[in-house]
Amino acid sequence: MPFAAALSQHPVPAEAVGEVLGDVLERVGATPDLAVVFVTGPMVGALEDIAAAIRTVLRPGTLIGAAASSVVGGAREIEEESAVTLWAGHVGPVRPVHLEAVPTPDGWRIDGLDASAVAGTLLLLTDPFSFPADGLLDQLAVDAPALTVIGGLASAGRGPGGNRMVVDGDVHTEGAVGALLPPGSAVTPLVSQGCRPVGKPMVVTRAERNVIYELAGQPALERLTDLIEQVSASDRALLSQGLHLGLVIDEHRVEFDRGDFLVRNVVGADRSIGAIAVGDVIDVGAIVQFHVRDAETADEDLRALLSEAGHADAALVFTCSGRGTHLFDQPDHDARLIAGLAGSATAGMFCSGEIGPVGQRSFLHGFTASVALFRN
């Protein structure tokens, strides 16, 4: 088989890595092009030994991995308990990447990747406390528009130095690690933001950075108030629980639907000036629409995207730590649906932020399931 994944909940790291290595070796054999390992918090201190065992026994061309609050293995999600999940596949030549962010007077300088010469797919695992993932993605959108980035932010640590990321034989507490797959690799990205639009699209007519003052010529907060009065009681309840704004990616489309928006949180409002604040920079002239999110919408969105994706033989999953049983009333939601398409060769981690493309470029998301689907 070209792909395999395995999960162990054994509390002893040596036993856990032995179990997943045995399963993966039996199904995919030695020397796969790429291996990816994820461990939960109780295993963080043993990640270096776990990585060494994988390199010795499995002998992958490239190994990457990270520590997370919870992990995915097959159709299961192990939330905040001891676990190791290992994924391996024959995907063609892979280039290991280690990125460091260096502060300069002009902002961050990111070392480790010649963006001007990069195309293909980058599987990226980053530390949220030391690496500006959104800054890298902004840079790559200009310097490497042919590069698709899929991945997530490590979520095991609660502060600087608390996360661990591995690339080949090295374990890092800062920066980012990745695996660069060449153009032509059979990798398909899937990004489920789990939201649906409400109301109507509007043009931003006055804004400054992340503050929107006017929508379609009226105060933004007034537009929001009108929307709340017009929607159904159920949508009004969802709006009160959490409000989001979708930014249209391709403004040349005649109509917009779910999947046409980059969704960002509404983080505040100022009644004195009628403005709302959004978790991203919004330009004047942009087309936006308010969105709601709940478990039912997130379920429907992921199912629809998986149905559109068709066949897959394996998957790497980067789902938000706010999903799982925090969002759904049953465990294993995302893993079960994705494994239903990609089979048992499914693995992943819960993230502090998810990375994946919307439209023609990759973004940093929240409350999202970002998936790399692989085909033989």
C-alpha positions as CSV (number, residue, x, y, z in Angstrom):
1,M,0.0,0.0,0.0
2,P,1.3,3.5,-0.8
3,F,-0.1,5.1,2.4
4,A,-0.7,4.0,6.0
5,A,-1.5,5.5,9.4
6,A,-1.6,4.1,12.9
7,L,-2.7,5.3,16.4
8,S,-1.6,4.2,19.8
9,Q,-2.8,5.3,23.2
10,H,-0.3,3.3,25.2
11,P,1.0,5.6,28.0
12,V,4.6,4.5,27.7
13,P,6.2,6.3,24.7
14,A,8.5,3.3,23.7
15,E,5.5,1.0,23.6
16,A,3.3,3.5,21.8
17,V,5.9,4.2,19.0
18,G,6.5,0.4,18.7
19,E,2.8,-0.2,18.1
20,V,2.4,2.5,15.4
21,L,5.6,1.5,13.7
22,G,4.6,-2.1,13.6
23,D,1.2,-1.2,12.0
24,V,2.7,1.2,9.5
25,L,5.5,-1.1,8.4
26,E,3.1,-3.9,7.8
27,R,1.0,-1.9,5.5
28,V,3.4,0.6,3.7
29,G,6.8,-1.0,4.2
30,A,10.1,0.7,4.9
31,T,11.6,3.8,3.3
32,P,8.4,5.8,2.5
33,D,9.1,9.2,1.0
34,L,7.4,11.0,3.9
35,A,6.4,10.2,7.5
36,V,4.4,12.5,9.7
37,V,4.1,12.0,13.5
38,F,1.9,13.8,16.0
39,V,2.0,13.4,19.8
40,T,-0.1,14.7,22.6
41,G,1.1,16.6,25.7
42,P,2.0,13.6,27.8
43,M,4.4,12.5,25.0
44,V,6.1,15.8,24.4
45,G,9.2,15.1,26.4
46,A,9.7,11.8,24.5
47,L,9.3,13.3,21.0
48,E,13.0,13.2,20.3
49,D,13.2,9.5,21.1
50,I,10.0,8.8,19.2
51,A,11.4,10.5,16.1
52,A,14.7,8.6,16.4
53,A,12.8,5.3,16.6
54,I,10.8,6.2,13.5
55,R,14.0,7.2,11.5
56,T,15.8,4.0,12.6
57,V,13.0,1.5,11.9
58,L,10.9,3.1,9.1
59,R,13.7,5.1,7.4
60,P,11.5,7.7,5.8
61,G,13.0,10.0,3.2
62,T,11.7,13.0,5.3
63,L,10.1,13.0,8.8
64,I,8.1,15.9,10.2
65,G,5.9,16.1,13.2
66,A,4.5,18.2,16.0
67,A,3.0,18.1,19.5
68,A,-0.7,18.9,19.8
69,S,-3.4,19.0,22.4
70,S,-5.3,16.2,20.6
71,V,-4.6,14.0,17.6
72,V,-6.4,12.2,14.8
73,G,-5.8,8.6,13.9
74,G,-8.0,6.8,11.4
75,A,-11.6,7.6,12.3
76,R,-10.8,8.5,15.8
77,E,-9.9,11.8,17.6
78,I,-8.0,11.4,20.9
79,E,-8.7,14.6,22.8
80,E,-6.3,15.7,25.6
81,E,-5.1,12.1,26.4
82,S,-1.9,10.3,25.8
83,A,-1.5,9.3,22.1
84,V,0.8,9.0,19.2
85,T,-0.3,8.9,15.6
86,L,2.0,8.1,12.7
87,W,1.3,8.6,8.9
88,A,3.5,7.5,6.1
89,G,3.3,7.5,2.3
90,H,5.0,7.1,-1.0
91,V,4.5,10.6,-2.5
92,G,7.6,11.2,-4.6
93,P,10.6,13.3,-3.7
94,V,10.2,15.4,-0.6
95,R,12.3,18.3,0.6
96,P,12.5,18.9,4.4
97,V,12.1,22.5,5.5
98,H,13.0,24.3,8.7
99,L,12.0,27.9,9.0
100,E,13.1,30.6,11.5
101,A,11.6,34.0,12.0
102,V,14.1,36.7,12.8
103,P,12.9,40.2,14.0
104,T,14.2,43.2,12.1
105,P,13.5,46.9,12.2
106,D,11.3,46.4,9.2
107,G,9.4,43.4,10.6
108,W,10.1,39.7,10.4
109,R,12.7,38.1,8.2
110,I,11.9,34.4,7.5
111,D,14.9,32.2,6.8
112,G,15.0,28.7,5.4
113,L,12.9,28.9,2.2
114,D,13.8,30.5,-1.1
115,A,10.2,31.5,-1.9
116,S,11.1,32.8,-5.3
117,A,12.0,29.3,-6.5
118,V,9.2,27.4,-4.8
119,A,6.1,25.7,-6.2
120,G,4.2,22.6,-5.3
121,T,2.6,21.8,-1.9
122,L,4.2,22.7,1.5
123,L,2.9,20.8,4.5
124,L,3.7,23.3,7.3
125,L,3.8,22.9,11.1
126,T,4.5,26.0,13.1
127,D,4.9,27.3,16.7
128,P,2.3,30.0,17.3
129,F,4.5,31.9,19.8
130,S,7.6,32.3,17.8
131,F,6.6,32.2,14.1
132,P,4.3,34.6,12.2
133,A,2.5,32.1,10.0
134,D,0.2,34.8,8.6
135,G,3.3,36.9,7.6
136,L,4.8,34.0,5.8
137,L,1.6,33.3,3.9
138,D,1.4,36.9,2.9
139,Q,4.9,36.8,1.6
140,L,4.4,33.5,-0.2
141,A,1.3,34.9,-1.9
142,V,3.5,37.4,-3.6
143,D,6.8,35.5,-4.0
144,A,5.5,32.0,-4.7
145,P,1.9,32.2,-6.0
146,A,2.2,28.6,-7.3
147,L,2.8,27.2,-3.8
148,T,-0.1,25.7,-1.9
149,V,0.4,25.6,1.9
150,I,-1.6,23.2,4.1
151,G,-0.9,22.6,7.8
152,G,-1.5,24.0,11.3
153,L,-0.1,25.6,14.4
154,A,1.2,23.3,17.2
155,S,-1.2,23.3,20.2
156,A,0.5,21.3,23.0
157,G,2.2,24.3,24.6
158,R,0.5,27.0,26.6
159,G,3.3,29.5,26.2
160,P,6.7,30.2,24.5
161,G,8.9,27.1,24.4
162,G,6.0,24.7,25.2
163,N,5.6,23.2,21.8
164,R,7.8,20.7,19.9
165,M,8.2,20.3,16.2
166,V,10.4,17.7,14.5
167,V,12.1,17.6,11.1
168,D,14.2,14.5,10.4
169,G,16.5,14.1,13.4
170,D,16.0,17.6,14.9
171,V,13.4,18.7,17.5
172,H,12.7,22.4,17.7
173,T,10.8,24.6,20.2
174,E,10.5,27.6,17.9
175,G,10.0,28.4,14.2
176,A,8.3,26.1,11.8
177,V,9.0,22.8,10.0
178,G,7.6,21.4,6.8
179,A,7.8,19.0,3.9
180,L,7.9,20.4,0.4
181,L,6.2,18.2,-2.2
182,P,7.0,18.9,-5.8
183,P,4.5,20.2,-8.4
184,G,2.5,17.3,-9.9
185,S,2.1,15.5,-6.5
186,A,-1.4,14.1,-6.2
187,V,-2.4,16.3,-3.3
188,T,-5.7,18.1,-3.1
189,P,-6.4,20.7,-0.4
190,L,-9.8,20.9,1.3
191,V,-10.7,23.8,3.7
192,S,-13.9,23.6,5.6
193,Q,-14.6,26.9,7.4
194,G,-17.9,25.6,8.8
195,C,-19.8,28.8,8.2
196,R,-22.7,29.9,6.1
197,P,-23.6,33.4,4.9
198,V,-26.6,35.3,6.2
199,G,-28.1,38.5,4.8
200,K,-26.7,40.0,1.6
201,P,-23.2,40.8,0.3
202,M,-22.2,44.5,0.8
203,V,-19.3,46.6,-0.4
204,V,-17.0,48.1,2.2
205,T,-17.2,51.9,1.6
206,R,-15.1,53.1,4.5
207,A,-12.5,51.2,6.5
208,E,-9.1,51.6,8.1
209,R,-7.0,48.5,8.7
210,N,-9.3,46.1,10.6
211,V,-12.0,48.6,11.5
212,I,-15.0,48.9,9.1
213,Y,-16.9,52.2,9.5
214,E,-19.3,51.9,6.6
215,L,-21.0,49.1,4.6
216,A,-22.8,50.1,1.4
217,G,-22.7,53.7,2.5
218,Q,-24.2,53.2,6.0
219,P,-22.6,52.7,9.4
220,A,-21.4,49.1,9.7
221,L,-23.0,48.6,13.1
222,E,-26.3,49.9,11.7
223,R,-26.1,47.4,8.9
224,L,-25.5,44.7,11.5
225,T,-28.5,45.8,13.6
226,D,-30.7,45.7,10.5
227,L,-29.6,42.2,9.8
228,I,-30.3,41.0,13.3
229,E,-33.8,42.3,13.0
230,Q,-34.4,40.6,9.6
231,V,-33.1,37.1,10.1
232,S,-34.9,34.1,11.7
233,A,-35.0,33.5,15.4
234,S,-32.5,30.6,15.1
235,D,-30.0,32.7,13.1
236,R,-30.4,35.5,15.6
237,A,-29.4,33.2,18.3
238,L,-26.4,32.1,16.4
239,L,-25.4,35.7,15.7
240,S,-25.5,36.4,19.4
241,Q,-23.2,33.4,20.1
242,G,-20.5,34.4,17.7
243,L,-20.4,36.8,14.7
244,H,-18.2,36.3,11.6
245,L,-17.6,38.3,8.4
246,G,-16.8,36.6,5.1
247,L,-14.5,38.4,2.6
248,V,-15.2,37.5,-1.0
249,I,-12.1,36.1,-2.6
250,D,-13.1,36.2,-6.2
251,E,-15.0,39.4,-6.8
252,H,-15.6,38.6,-10.4
253,R,-18.2,36.0,-9.6
254,V,-21.9,37.0,-10.2
255,E,-23.2,35.2,-7.1
256,F,-21.5,34.2,-3.8
257,D,-22.0,31.1,-1.7
258,R,-20.3,29.1,1.0
259,G,-16.7,28.5,0.0
260,D,-16.4,31.8,-1.8
261,F,-15.5,33.7,1.4
262,L,-12.5,34.0,3.7
263,V,-14.2,34.0,7.1
264,R,-12.9,36.2,9.9
265,N,-14.2,36.8,13.4
266,V,-15.9,40.1,14.3
267,V,-13.9,41.0,17.4
268,G,-15.7,44.2,18.6
269,A,-17.9,47.1,17.9
270,D,-18.1,50.8,18.8
271,R,-21.6,52.2,19.1
272,S,-20.3,55.8,19.4
273,I,-19.0,55.7,15.8
274,G,-21.0,52.8,14.4
275,A,-18.0,50.7,13.5
276,I,-17.1,47.1,13.8
277,A,-13.7,45.5,14.2
278,V,-12.7,42.4,12.3
279,G,-9.8,40.0,12.9
280,D,-8.0,41.0,9.6
281,V,-7.3,44.0,7.5
282,I,-10.3,44.8,5.3
283,D,-9.8,47.1,2.2
284,V,-12.3,49.7,1.0
285,G,-14.1,48.2,-2.0
286,A,-14.0,44.7,-0.7
287,I,-17.2,42.7,-0.8
288,V,-18.2,41.1,2.5
289,Q,-21.1,39.3,4.0
290,F,-21.9,38.3,7.6
291,H,-21.7,34.6,8.5
292,V,-22.8,32.3,11.3
293,R,-21.3,29.1,12.6
294,D,-22.6,26.2,14.6
295,A,-22.2,22.4,14.7
296,E,-24.9,21.7,12.2
297,T,-23.4,24.2,9.7
298,A,-19.9,22.8,10.3
299,D,-21.1,19.3,9.7
300,E,-23.0,20.2,6.5
301,D,-20.0,22.1,5.1
302,L,-17.5,19.4,5.7
303,R,-19.8,16.7,4.2
304,A,-20.4,18.8,1.1
305,L,-16.7,19.4,0.5
306,L,-15.8,15.8,1.0
307,S,-18.6,14.8,-1.4
308,E,-17.2,17.2,-4.0
309,A,-13.7,15.9,-3.5
310,G,-14.5,12.4,-4.7
311,H,-11.9,9.7,-4.2
312,A,-8.9,9.9,-1.9
313,D,-6.5,7.2,-0.6
314,A,-5.1,9.1,2.4
315,A,-5.5,12.3,4.4
316,L,-3.6,14.6,6.7
317,V,-6.0,16.5,8.9
318,F,-5.4,19.8,10.6
319,T,-8.6,20.6,12.6
320,C,-9.2,23.4,15.1
321,S,-8.8,22.7,18.8
322,G,-12.2,24.4,19.2
323,R,-13.9,21.7,17.1
324,G,-14.0,18.1,18.4
325,T,-16.4,17.6,21.3
326,H,-16.1,21.4,22.0
327,L,-18.3,21.9,19.0
328,F,-20.0,18.6,18.1
329,D,-22.2,16.6,20.4
330,Q,-20.4,13.3,19.4
331,P,-16.7,12.5,19.4
332,D,-14.6,11.8,16.3
333,H,-16.7,14.0,14.0
334,D,-14.1,15.3,11.6
335,A,-12.0,12.2,11.7
336,R,-15.0,9.9,11.0
337,L,-16.1,11.9,8.0
338,I,-12.7,12.3,6.5
339,A,-11.7,8.7,7.1
340,G,-15.0,7.7,5.4
341,L,-13.5,9.2,2.2
342,A,-9.8,8.6,2.7
343,G,-9.9,5.3,4.6
344,S,-7.7,4.3,7.5
345,A,-4.6,6.1,6.2
346,T,-5.8,9.3,7.9
347,A,-3.9,11.1,10.6
348,G,-3.6,14.6,12.0
349,M,-3.6,17.0,14.8
350,F,-5.8,19.6,16.6
351,C,-4.3,23.1,15.9
352,S,-4.2,26.6,17.4
353,G,-4.8,27.8,13.9
354,E,-5.2,26.0,10.6
355,I,-3.5,26.7,7.2
356,G,-5.0,26.1,3.8
357,P,-6.0,27.7,0.6
358,V,-9.2,29.7,-0.2
359,G,-9.3,30.7,-3.8
360,Q,-5.8,31.1,-5.3
361,R,-3.8,31.5,-2.1
362,S,-3.3,30.0,1.4
363,F,-4.5,31.7,4.6
364,L,-4.4,31.2,8.3
365,H,-7.8,30.2,9.7
366,G,-9.6,29.5,12.9
367,F,-12.3,27.0,13.7
368,T,-11.5,25.3,10.4
369,A,-10.7,21.8,9.2
370,S,-7.9,22.0,6.7
371,V,-7.1,18.7,4.9
372,A,-4.5,17.4,2.5
373,L,-6.1,14.6,0.5
374,F,-3.7,12.2,-1.3
375,R,-4.3,9.9,-4.3
376,N,-2.3,7.0,-5.6
